Amino acid sequence: MYNQPMPIRLLAPEVASQIAAGEVVERPASVVKELVENALDAGAQTIHVTIEQAGRRLIEVADDGNGIPAEELPLAVERHATSKLSSSKDLFHIVTLGFRGEALASIGSVSRMSLTSRIQQATTGARIRVEAGRVGPVEAVGAPIGTLVRVEDLFFNVPARLKFLKQDITERRAIDTLLARYALAYPETRFRLTDGKTITLQTNGNGDRREILATLYGVEVAKHMLEVLAEEDDLKLTGYISPASLTRSNRREMTFFINGRWVSDTPLTQAILQAYHTLLMVGRYPLTALFLEIQPEEVDVNVHPAKAEVRFRNQDRVFSFVQRATRRALLAYSPVPSLPPAQNLWGTANHPTPNTTQQATGLDWVIGHDTPAENKPTTTETFTTPPAPLAQTSASIPSSSLLQLPLLRLIGQVGATYLIAEGPDGLYLIDQHAAHERVLFEKLLAQYQQKNIPSQRLLTPSIVTLPPASSALISPQIPILGKFGFEIEPFGPNTFQIRAMPALFGQADPASALRALVEDFEEDESPLQEEVETKIAARVCKRLAVKAGQVLTPEEQRALLTDLETCESPRTCPHGRPTMIHLSVELLERQFGRRGAR
C-alpha cells in the first residue's frame, strides 16, 4: 500500500496540534518546564507547583506574575500566539525563556486544561478551558493577581503517548530535578513543589544560592562547594562547582544555564570536564551549577523544539572562557597534593618500628568509605591500634566450596589495586575491589538468608539531606534497606536520619553509604523491581567494598585472600566482572620461550 499513489491534503487542525504537541510535550516534566518558564517571563516572585500521580492526573502551576488580560485569553491558547516576538529580527535577540507561542496550545491539545488569570488593573479574573484542543468560552471568576494553569489527565486523548511514559517514580524524579535547577537559577524567586500531601521543595527567594544548595544537597555539601565568579568582555560566569573530592558517577548533577535558560550542551560539559582534567578518576563527574551570561545576539536558542540546545556564534571562545574560569576556581580553592614523606617510590607503606605508631600509606582499612583514593590526594593516616583483618568476620561456608579456588600464597600488591598470589597451577592477579565485593556479597546474603543480619546502632544518628529527586527515589526503598540492617527514618523534607548500619559495614561512613546507594539507584530506571534481595545486596557491596588505589597492609591482603577462598563463586563479582586473571605455568613458560613457540 506504500507504493500506491495517494493525494496530498491538509491535516485537520486537531491532528496538526497533536503533532506539534509531540515536539513540545514529551512527558509531564515538559509541561512543568513550559509553565514555569511562562511564569518567570511574567515576572513572578512566587511559583507554586502541585502534581498528582507524577503529573499524569494533575499538574498545577500558580504564580503571582503580571497575568493575562481577559480579552487575550482566547488568543493565548492559539498556536503561534505570543507577546514576546513581533518580527523575525527578534529571533536573533531573544531575552525571554519562551518565544514560539506553542506551549499552551500544545498542552491544551493533549489534556484538559484550564487557564485562570488576572492583571493588576482588573477587579476580577477570567478563566478559559481547553479540552483536547477544543477551546471554551471565557468566564469571569474571582482570582488573585497572576496566573493559574491546571493541566488534568495528560495524554488522555492520545493513549499511545500515555503508554510511552515511564514509571511514576521516574517521571516524578524528572519534575523534581527540573524544579531544583530553576530554583538554583532564580534564587530571588520563591519556589514550592508539592504532591498534594508533602512539600518536596521550598525556597524562600532571598537570592542566596548557597542556601538553596544546602536545601538540595545538605549543609555539608553546600559548605564545600566552590564559588565561581569570572568576567571577560561580554561574558560572565557565576555559580558553584564541587571540589575534586566531591563527585558523582554520572553527569546528571552538572547543571548549566545560559541567560537564565537551562541547556544541555555537550561542548560546555566538556569544557567543565576539561577544567577537572587530571583531578578526577575515569567515570567520576563533578557537581556544578553554573550560569553563563552572554549577549543574546551571540547565541541562537531557536535550534531545538524544547529549547534545550543552543548554538554560539563563537563556540571556541565560550568553551575556552568556561574552561579557564572553572579551572581557576578549582586551583584557587584546592591545595596542591603532595606525597607524604613516609611513602617510598614503590607506593607501599613503610613498616613501623617497634614502640612506634603504625603508619600506612593511602586510606585506612575502612570497608565502606565513599571517598576512595581515586577521588582525593593520597594522605598518611595514623592508627592507634592495628585494623582488624577481614577474616575475623568470615561467614561459615561449606568446605566443598574450597574446591573452586585453590589455596593461594600471597606475593604482594601492585598499583594499589591488584593482589598477586601464587597457586599450585600458576600465578593469580586479583582485583581487590571486585574480590572484596564478592566477599561482602556472600556474607551479607548468607546473613540475610539466615534472617540474622547484625545491625550496629550509631551513637549519634547521621543526618543526610538529598535532592528532591533522590529523596523520592530512596523513600520507597527504606523498608527493603531495613531488612539488610539499615535503620533509616524520614527527618524532614528530603532529609533522612540513619540510626543503624549493618555490622558488616560498621566502619563505613553512614551518610556516604546512603548517598552512594542513591547514586547507584539513579542509574537504574526500575530499581529493585525483581530479585530484590540480590540487587540490594549487590549494590550495597559494590559501593562499600574497598576501592582501587587503596593500599592494604600484608595482613589485610592475606585476610582478603582467605575470605575469597571460602566464597562459593570466587571468580566473579556479583555483577559478573572477573575478580582474577589466571596465568598458568604453561603460559608463563611459553611466554619466556621455555616450551614451544609463543
C-alpha positions in Angstrom: 0.0 0.0 0.0 3.0 2.3 0.5 3.7 2.4 -3.3 0.1 3.3 -4.2 -0.4 7.0 -5.2 -2.1 9.0 -2.5 -3.5 12.5 -2.8 -1.8 15.4 -0.8 -4.2 17.0 1.6 -4.1 19.4 4.6 -4.1 17.8 8.0 -7.0 18.5 10.3 -6.3 21.2 12.9 -6.5 18.8 15.8 -4.1 16.4 14.1 -1.6 19.2 13.4 -1.9 20.3 17.0 -1.1 16.8 18.3 1.9 16.6 16.0 3.2 19.9 17.3 2.5 18.8 20.9 4.7 15.8 20.4 7.7 18.0 19.9 7.0 20.3 22.9 5.2 18.0 25.4 7.1 14.7 25.7 6.3 14.0 29.4 4.8 15.6 32.5 8.2 17.4 33.2 7.9 19.1 29.8 4.6 20.6 30.8 6.0 21.8 34.1 9.0 23.3 32.3 6.9 25.3 29.8 4.5 26.6 32.5 7.3 27.6 34.9 9.2 29.4 32.2 6.0 31.3 31.3 5.7 32.3 34.9 9.3 33.5 35.1 8.8 35.5 31.9 5.8 37.1 33.6 8.0 38.4 36.4 6.7 36.0 39.1 8.2 36.2 42.5 6.4 33.1 43.8 5.8 29.9 41.8 3.8 27.0 43.3 3.7 23.7 41.5 1.4 20.9 42.5 1.3 17.4 40.9 -0.6 14.2 41.4 0.4 10.8 40.1 3.7 12.2 38.9 1.8 14.7 36.7 -0.4 12.2 34.9 -3.5 13.1 36.9 -2.8 16.8 37.6 -0.2 19.5 37.0 -1.0 22.9 38.6 1.3 25.9 38.3 0.3 29.1 40.1 2.3 32.3 40.0 2.0 36.0 41.1 3.2 37.4 37.8 1.7 40.1 35.5 -1.2 38.0 34.4 -3.1 37.9 31.1 -5.9 40.3 30.2 -9.3 38.6 29.9 -9.7 39.7 26.3 -6.4 38.0 25.3 -7.1 34.6 26.9 -8.6 33.1 23.7 -5.5 34.2 21.8 -3.1 32.9 24.4 -4.2 29.3 23.8 -3.9 29.5 20.0 -0.8 28.2 18.2 2.0 30.7 17.4 0.4 33.4 19.6 3.0 35.2 21.8 3.7 38.5 23.4 7.5 38.0 23.2 8.2 38.4 19.4 6.9 40.9 16.9 9.2 40.3 13.9 11.8 37.9 12.5 14.6 40.2 13.7 13.6 39.5 17.3 14.6 35.8 16.8 18.3 37.0 17.0 17.8 39.0 20.2 15.8 36.6 22.4 15.8 37.7 26.1 12.8 35.6 27.3 12.6 31.9 28.0 9.6 31.4 25.8 9.1 32.9 22.3 7.4 30.4 19.9 3.8 30.7 21.3 3.3 26.9 21.1 3.3 25.8 24.7 -0.3 26.5 25.9 -1.8 25.3 22.6 0.3 22.1 22.6 -0.6 21.3 26.2 -4.3 22.0 25.6 -4.4 19.7 22.7 -3.4 16.6 24.7 -5.1 17.3 28.1 -7.9 19.0 29.9 -6.5 22.4 30.6 -7.9 25.5 32.4 -6.2 28.9 32.4 -7.2 31.4 35.1 -5.5 34.8 35.2 -5.9 38.4 36.5 -4.0 41.5 35.8 -3.4 44.2 38.4 -5.7 46.7 36.8 -8.7 44.2 36.8 -11.1 43.7 39.7 -11.9 40.1 38.7 -10.1 37.4 37.0 -11.0 35.4 33.8 -10.9 31.7 33.0 -10.8 29.7 29.8 -10.9 25.9 29.4 -9.3 23.8 26.6 -10.1 20.1 26.2 -8.2 18.1 23.6 -7.8 21.3 21.5 -11.4 22.5 21.8 -11.5 26.0 23.3 -14.4 27.0 25.5 -15.7 30.5 26.3 -14.1 33.0 28.7 -15.8 33.3 32.1 -15.3 35.8 34.9 -14.1 34.4 38.2 -12.6 35.6 41.4 -8.8 35.2 41.3 -5.6 36.8 42.8 -3.2 38.7 40.6 -1.2 36.3 38.5 -1.9 33.1 36.6 -3.1 29.6 37.5 -2.8 26.8 35.0 -4.4 23.4 35.7 -3.5 20.5 33.4 -5.6 17.4 34.1 -5.5 13.9 32.5 -2.4 14.4 30.4 -2.5 12.4 27.1 -6.0 11.2 27.9 -6.8 11.5 24.2 -3.5 10.1 22.9 -3.3 6.7 24.7 -0.3 5.7 22.6 1.7 8.6 24.1 0.5 7.6 27.6 1.9 4.1 27.2 5.4 5.6 26.5 5.5 7.3 29.9 7.9 5.7 32.4 7.1 4.7 35.9 5.7 7.3 38.3 9.0 7.4 40.3 11.0 8.2 37.1 8.5 10.9 35.9 8.4 12.4 39.4 12.2 12.4 39.5 12.3 14.4 36.2 10.0 17.0 37.7 12.0 17.2 40.9 15.2 17.7 39.0 13.7 20.4 36.8 12.4 22.5 39.7 15.7 22.1 41.6 17.5 23.5 38.5 15.3 26.5 38.2 15.4 27.2 41.9 19.2 27.5 41.6 19.0 29.6 38.5 16.4 32.0 40.0 17.3 32.3 43.7 15.3 35.5 44.1 12.0 33.6 43.2 10.2 31.6 45.8 9.6 28.0 44.5 7.4 25.4 46.1 6.8 21.8 44.8 4.2 19.6 46.4 2.4 16.3 45.5 -0.7 17.4 47.3 0.4 15.8 50.6 4.0 16.8 51.3 6.2 19.6 50.2 9.3 18.2 48.5 11.0 21.5 47.5 10.6 25.0 49.0 12.9 28.0 48.7 12.5 31.5 50.4 13.6 33.6 47.4 16.2 35.6 49.4 18.7 35.3 46.5 21.3 33.1 48.3 22.3 30.3 46.0 24.4 28.5 48.6 21.3 28.3 50.9 19.5 26.6 48.0 22.4 24.2 47.6 22.0 23.3 51.3 18.3 22.7 50.8 19.0 20.4 47.8 22.2 18.6 48.9 22.6 19.2 52.6 24.7 21.7 54.6 27.9 19.7 54.4 27.9 19.5 50.6 26.9 23.2 50.2 29.7 24.2 52.6 32.3 22.5 50.4 31.1 23.9 47.0 33.5 26.3 45.4 32.2 29.6 44.1 32.9 30.6 40.5 32.9 34.3 39.5 34.6 35.3 36.3 34.0 38.1 33.7 35.7 38.7 30.4 34.4 41.3 27.9 30.7 40.5 27.3 30.9 37.0 29.0 30.1 36.4 32.7 30.2 33.1 34.5 28.8 32.6 38.1 27.8 29.7 40.2 29.3 26.8 42.1 31.4 23.7 41.4 32.4 20.9 43.6 36.0 20.2 44.7 37.7 17.2 43.2 36.9 15.1 46.4 33.1 15.5 45.8 32.0 13.6 42.8 29.2 11.6 41.3 29.1 8.6 39.0 27.1 10.4 36.2 26.6 13.8 34.7 23.1 14.4 36.0 24.1 16.9 38.5 26.1 19.0 36.1 23.7 22.0 35.6 24.3 24.8 33.1 22.2 27.8 32.4 22.7 30.4 29.6 20.9 33.7 30.1 18.6 32.1 32.6 17.8 29.1 30.3 18.7 25.6 31.2 20.6 23.9 28.3 22.1 20.5 27.6 25.2 21.4 25.7 27.9 18.8 25.1 30.7 21.3 24.4 30.1 23.2 27.6 30.0 20.0 29.6 33.3 19.0 28.0 34.7 22.4 28.9 33.9 21.8 32.6 35.4 18.3 32.5 38.5 19.6 30.8 38.9 22.0 33.7 38.9 19.0 36.0 41.5 17.2 33.8 43.9 15.0 35.9 41.9 15.8 39.1 39.1 13.2 38.6 39.2 9.4 38.1 37.6 8.0 35.0 33.9 7.6 35.4 33.5 10.3 38.1 31.9 13.7 37.5 31.6 16.9 39.5 28.5 18.7 40.8 28.1 22.0 39.1 25.6 24.8 39.0 27.0 27.4 36.5 25.2 30.4 34.9 26.6 32.0 31.8 25.5 35.5 30.7 26.2 36.4 27.1 24.9 38.9 24.6 21.6 37.5 23.1 23.0 38.1 19.6 25.9 35.8 20.3 23.7 32.7 21.0 21.0 31.0 18.9 18.3 29.3 21.1 16.0 28.5 18.2 17.6 25.2 17.3 15.6 22.7 19.3 11.8 22.2 19.8 12.3 22.0 23.6 14.9 24.9 23.5 17.3 22.6 25.3 20.2 23.1 22.9 21.9 26.3 21.7 24.5 27.4 19.2 27.2 30.0 19.8 28.4 32.4 17.2 32.0 31.8 18.6 31.9 28.3 20.2 35.7 28.2 20.8 35.7 31.5 22.7 32.9 30.4 25.0 34.5 27.0 25.5 37.8 28.5 26.5 36.3 31.0 28.8 34.3 28.4 30.7 37.2 26.0 30.9 39.6 28.7 32.2 37.2 30.2 34.7 36.3 26.8 36.2 40.0 25.7 36.3 41.0 29.0 38.1 38.3 28.4 40.7 39.5 24.9 41.3 43.1 25.9 41.7 42.2 28.8 43.9 40.4 26.7 46.5 42.1 23.3 46.1 45.5 22.6 47.7 48.2 21.1 45.5 48.6 17.4 46.6 52.0 16.3 47.8 53.4 12.9 48.6 53.9 12.2 52.3 57.5 11.6 53.4 56.6 8.1 54.7 55.9 6.9 51.1 58.7 5.4 49.0 58.9 5.2 45.2 57.1 1.9 45.1 54.0 3.3 46.7 54.0 0.8 49.6 53.8 1.6 53.3 57.0 1.6 55.4 56.7 -1.0 58.1 56.5 0.5 61.6 59.3 0.0 64.0 58.6 -1.4 67.5 57.2 1.0 70.0 56.1 3.5 67.3 52.7 4.4 66.0 51.8 2.3 62.9 51.9 4.3 59.6 50.0 3.3 56.4 50.2 5.0 53.1 46.8 5.9 51.5 43.4 5.4 53.0 42.9 3.3 56.1 41.2 0.0 56.0 37.6 1.3 56.1 35.3 -1.2 54.4 32.7 1.2 53.2 34.3 4.7 52.8 32.8 6.7 50.0 35.8 8.9 49.4 38.4 6.5 48.0 41.9 7.3 47.0 40.9 8.0 43.4 38.8 10.9 44.5 41.3 12.7 46.7 45.0 13.2 47.1 46.9 10.4 48.9 47.4 11.1 52.5 49.0 9.5 55.5 46.7 8.0 58.1 47.7 7.3 61.7 46.3 4.3 63.6 46.3 3.9 67.3 45.6 0.2 67.0 46.1 -2.1 64.1 43.0 -2.6 61.9 41.1 -5.9 62.3 41.6 -8.2 59.4 38.6 -9.2 57.2 39.0 -12.9 58.3 37.5 -12.1 61.7 34.1 -11.6 60.1 34.1 -14.6 57.8 30.8 -16.4 57.4 30.6 -20.1 57.7 30.8 -21.6 54.2 30.7 -25.3 53.4 34.1 -26.8 52.9 33.1 -28.1 49.4 33.3 -24.6 48.1 37.1 -24.5 48.7 37.5 -26.8 45.7 36.5 -23.9 43.4 39.6 -21.9 44.2 43.0 -23.4 45.2 44.8 -22.2 48.3 46.9 -19.2 47.4 50.2 -17.8 48.7 50.2 -14.0 48.8 53.1 -12.4 47.0 52.1 -8.7 47.3 50.1 -5.8 45.9 50.7 -3.9 42.7 49.4 -0.5 41.7 47.4 -0.3 45.0 44.7 -2.1 43.0 45.7 -5.7 42.4 46.9 -8.6 44.6 49.5 -11.0 43.2 49.3 -14.6 44.5 50.8 -18.0 43.7 48.7 -21.1 43.3 49.6 -24.7 42.6 48.8 -24.1 38.9 50.4 -20.7 38.3 50.0 -17.0 39.0 46.9 -15.2 40.0 46.2 -11.4 39.6 43.3 -10.4 41.8 41.3 -7.2 41.6 40.9 -6.2 45.2 37.7 -4.2 44.7 35.9 -7.0 42.8 37.2 -9.6 45.2 36.1 -7.7 48.3 32.7 -7.0 46.6 32.2 -10.8 46.2 33.3 -11.5 49.8 30.9 -8.9 51.3 28.1 -10.0 48.9 28.2 -13.6 50.0 28.5 -12.7 53.7 25.5 -10.3 53.5 23.3 -12.8 51.6 24.2 -15.6 54.0 23.2 -13.5 56.9 20.0 -12.4 55.1 19.0 -16.0 54.3 19.6 -16.9 57.9 17.5 -13.8 58.9 20.4 -12.8 61.1 21.9 -9.6 59.9 23.6 -8.0 62.9 22.8 -4.3 63.0 25.0 -1.8 64.7 23.3 1.3 66.2 25.1 4.6 65.8 26.0 6.5 68.9 24.9 9.7 67.1 22.4 9.3 64.3 23.7 10.6 61.0 21.5 13.2 59.2 21.5 13.2 55.4 19.9 15.7 53.1 19.3 14.6 49.5 18.0 16.4 46.4 14.2 16.1 45.9 14.7 13.6 43.0 17.0 11.4 45.1 14.7 11.6 48.1 11.7 10.4 46.1 13.8 7.5 44.8 15.1 6.3 48.2 11.9 6.7 50.2 10.2 3.6 48.8 13.3 1.5 49.4 13.6 2.2 53.2 11.7 -1.0 54.2 13.9 -3.1 51.9 17.1 -1.5 53.3 15.7 -2.2 56.8 15.9 -5.9 56.0 19.6 -5.6 55.5 20.3 -3.9 58.8 19.9 -0.2 57.9 17.6 1.8 60.1 16.6 4.9 58.2 13.8 7.3 59.1 12.5 10.4 57.4 13.7 13.5 59.2 12.0 16.4 57.5 11.7 17.4 53.8 14.2 15.4 51.7 16.1 14.6 54.9 16.8 11.2 56.5 18.2 10.0 59.8 20.4 6.9 59.8 20.2 5.3 63.2 21.8 1.9 62.5 24.0 0.2 59.9 24.8 -3.5 59.1 27.6 -4.6 61.5 29.4 -5.9 58.4 29.9 -2.3 57.3 30.3 -0.9 60.8 33.3 1.2 59.9 31.6 2.9 56.9 30.5 6.5 57.0 26.7 6.3 57.1 26.0 9.4 55.2 28.4 8.5 52.4 26.9 5.0 52.3 23.4 6.3 51.8 24.4 8.8 49.1 26.3 6.1 47.3 23.3 3.8 47.3 21.1 6.6 46.0 23.6 7.4 43.3 23.5 3.8 42.2 19.7 3.7 42.2 19.7 6.7 39.9 21.4 4.7 37.2 18.6 2.2 37.1 15.2 3.3 35.8 13.4 0.5 37.7 15.4 -0.2 40.9 14.7 -3.3 42.9 11.8 -4.5 40.8 12.9 -8.1 40.6 15.3 -10.2 42.7 15.1 -7.5 45.3 17.4 -9.1 47.9 20.1 -9.9 45.4 20.0 -6.5 43.8 20.2 -4.6 47.1 23.0 -6.8 48.4 25.0 -6.3 45.2 24.5 -2.6 45.2 25.4 -2.2 48.9 28.6 -4.3 48.5 29.6 -2.6 45.3 29.6 0.8 47.0 31.1 -0.3 50.3 33.9 -2.5 49.1 37.5 -1.3 49.2 38.4 0.7 46.2 41.1 0.6 43.6 44.0 2.8 44.7 43.6 1.8 48.4 46.8 0.5 49.9 46.4 -2.6 52.0 48.7 -4.0 54.6 50.1 -7.5 54.2 47.7 -8.7 56.9 44.7 -7.2 55.1 45.8 -8.7 51.8 46.0 -12.2 53.3 42.7 -11.7 55.0 41.1 -10.8 51.7 42.6 -13.9 50.0 41.4 -16.1 52.8 37.9 -14.8 52.6 37.8 -15.1 48.8 38.9 -18.7 49.0 35.8 -19.5 51.1 33.4 -17.9 48.6 31.0 -20.1 46.6 31.7 -18.1 43.4 35.1 -16.5 43.9 36.0 -15.9 40.3 33.4 -13.1 39.6 32.0 -10.2 41.5 28.1 -10.1 41.9 27.8 -8.1 38.7 29.7 -10.7 36.6 33.0 -8.9 36.4 36.1 -11.2 36.9 37.8 -11.0 40.2 41.0 -12.6 39.0 43.2 -13.5 36.0 45.0 -16.8 36.0 48.4 -17.1 34.3 49.2 -20.8 34.2 52.7 -22.2 34.5 52.5 -23.5 30.9 51.6 -20.0 29.6 54.5 -18.4 31.5 56.9 -21.0 30.1 55.7 -20.3 26.5 56.0 -16.5 27.0 59.6 -17.0 28.2 60.4 -19.3 25.4 60.9 -22.4 27.6 58.2 -24.5 26.0 57.4 -24.4 22.3 56.6 -21.3 20.2 54.9 -18.3 21.5 
